[in-house]
Amino acid sequence: MEMFLVGGAVRDALLGLPVQDRDWVVVGATPKSLIDKGFLPVGKDFPVFLDPVTHEEVALARTERKTGTGYHGFQFHTDPGVTLEEDLIRRDLTINAMARGEDGVLVDPYGGQRDLAAKVLRHVSPAFAEDPVRILRLARFAARFGEFSVAPETMALMRGMVEAGEADALVAERVWQEIARGLMEAFPARMIEILRDCGALARIAPEIDRLFGVPQPEAHHPEIDTGAHLLLVLAACARMDAPLPVRYAALCHDLGKGTTPEAEWPRHLAHESRSVELAAAMSQRWRVPSDCKELAELTAREHTNVHRSLELGPEARLRLLERCDALRRPERFAQMLLACECDARGRAGLQDRDYPQRAALLADLAAVQSVDQAAISAAALAAGKKGPAIGQAITEARKAALRNADAGRPGKD
């Protein structure tokens, strides 16, 4: 029995990156022999075990055969005669198909080290085409390793997969899992570019794909193209280390511009409400978690109001806070403002622009939060007021708090 460290741990060590997870493949063993040594079986689809000492995953070397469509259409074969090279050839990319023995010797039968040096993402074998999830995984790796290119033959293979309908067999959970991980990488825009180049974006997210080629007013968007703007916004999210809900909100904030009639270009009147509907539909299709879904819809609806909030009076700003449920959900409101700032910075040549709206609205929220509702309610009750009158008294106090906040701001009366 021989054990080999495989996959991402080998790749990241060669790149000088921190190794997060260590996966092992064992050659020359059976499930019984591992169990006899104290390994704990945990695999459902194929034999995977936990090491009794390190608790790291150990899998039997295996081969696989395509038996149906999609991600689950595989039959796995394991026995002590399966070689390490046979196990590695079933993996997706050459940079993930390397192993290192317990003696420290690198095993690289498919040129992974060469492709690391050349910064190329290349499929190991034609078997890549049997699993549509690999399209998403490659796009995610492109988002992680932003300087890596995709080998032309690999891009051609992915395009063929999309044309053959393999992308249509992707299940929602896997799509969201890979999209979410890709959004959190250092270069999330690369994921969208790769998916679009191979045609997969049009199949899994037509709402996003149709943004490309749609113009916007140059005065506000020097990059003009709505799709190009989206890529810049995602880059801004990465620069600002935004959390996943913010990045997903950024992905969805302008979806409505893709449905603007050409006769109305480059203006996009009422794109906000269309963006909300499209974001909701995409979130439902991908089964997106509620925190991401809610923030995406909120940002789509209110981002233009946030952008012009410095022009609004106290009454309008209070209505904005109330629509956003900012008093009850202050953390979500703060995330929406961050998404809006990423939107403002996601414009050609304006990446470092100031965005005072975010700080100003957070100050507005603090001012409104400082209003003592209990004291106002008690005073109103003592004066014989009831119900709506008490609510109106609280509203007037909040407006007054915003007027006081304005008094200390430059440019405000």
C-alpha positions, 0 to 999 in steps of 0.5 A, a space after each residue: 500500500 502506497 499513499 500519495 498527496 494529490 491535487 490542490 495541496 501539491 499545486 499550491 505548494 509548488 506555487 508557494 501558496 499556503 496549503 489549506 486542505 490535504 487529500 490523499 490517494 492510496 494505491 494497492 489497498 482495499 476498503 477492508 485493508 483500510 478499515 482494518 488499519 483504523 480508517 473511517 469510511 465516509 464516502 457515499 459515491 466511492 470509497 473515501 476514508 478519514 485517516 485515524 490520526 490526521 483526520 485527512 481524507 484518503 481515497 482509494 485510487 479509482 477509475 471512472 466511466 460515464 454512464 449518463 448525463 450530468 454530474 452524477 452520471 458516473 460509475 467508479 471502479 476501485 481495486 488494488 490494481 488501479 495505478 496512480 497514473 490511472 487515478 490522476 488521468 481522470 482529474 480535470 486540469 493538469 495542474 491538479 493532476 500531480 501527486 507527491 509520495 510519502 518519500 517527497 518525490 513528485 509524480 507528474 505524468 501529464 505536465 502539470 508542473 510545466 503548465 504551472 510555469 507557463 500559467 496555463 489551465 489545460 485539461 488532462 484528457 478528453 474525459 474532461 468533457 464527461 463532467 459539465 461541472 468541470 467548466 465551472 471549476 475551470 472558470 473558478 480556477 481562472 478567478 483564483 489564478 488571474 494571470 493564467 490563460 486557458 489552453 486553446 484546445 481546452 476552450 474548444 473542448 468546453 465550447 463543444 460541451 456547451 453545444 452538446 447540451 452538457 451545461 444544461 445538465 448542471 444542477 442548481 446546487 453545483 452551479 451556485 457552489 462554484 459561482 459563489 466560490 469563484 465570486 470570492 476569489 481574487 479575480 472574480 471577473 475572470 470567471 464571468 469572462 471564461 464562462 462567456 467565452 465558452 458559451 456556458 454563461 448564456 446557458 446558466 445565466 442568460 440574465 448576465 450574458 445579455 448585458 454584454 454589448 448593451 451601451 450606457 451613457 458615456 458621461 456616467 460610464 466611460 467603459 460604455 458597455 454594461 457587461 464591461 461595467 459588471 466586470 469592473 464592479 466585480 473587480 472593485 468588490 475584490 479590491 474592497 474585500 467584500 463578503 459574498 452577499 455584496 459580491 452577489 448583489 454586485 453581480 445582479 444590480 444591473 440585470 435589468 439593463 439587459 432587457 432595455 429595448 434597443 430604441 431606448 439605448 443608451 438610457 435605461 429607464 426603470 431598469 431597477 425594477 426589472 433588475 429586481 425581478 431578474 435577480 429574484 428569478 436567478 436566485 430562485 433558479 440557483 437556490 441562492 441563500 436568503 442573505 445573498 438573495 435579499 441583498 441582491 434585490 435590495 441593491 438592485 432596487 435602491 442603488 441609483 437612489 443611494 448614488 443620488 442620496 447627497 441631493 436628497 432632503 431629510 424626508 427623502 433620506 428617511 424614506 430611503 432608510 425605511 424602505 431598506 429596513 435599515 433600523 431593523 437590519 443595519 448590517 444588511 444596509 451597510 452591506 448594500 452601501 458597500 455594494 453601491 460603492 463597488 458599483 460607483 468604483 466599477 467604471 473605467 478610470 474612476 476606480 479610486 473615486 470618492 464615494 461620500 454617500 456611503 459614510 453619509 448614509 451610515 451617519 444618517 442611520 446613526 442619527 435616526 437610531 439616536 432618537 429615543 422612541 420610548 421617551 417620545 411614545 411616553 410623552 405622546 401618551 401623556 399628552 393624550 395621543 394614540 396610535 398614528 399620532 405617536 408614529 408621526 411624532 417619532 417620524 418628526 423626531 427622526 426628520 429633525 435628527 437628520 436635519 441636525 446631521 445636515 447642519 454639520 455637513 459641508 454643502 448642507 444648509 
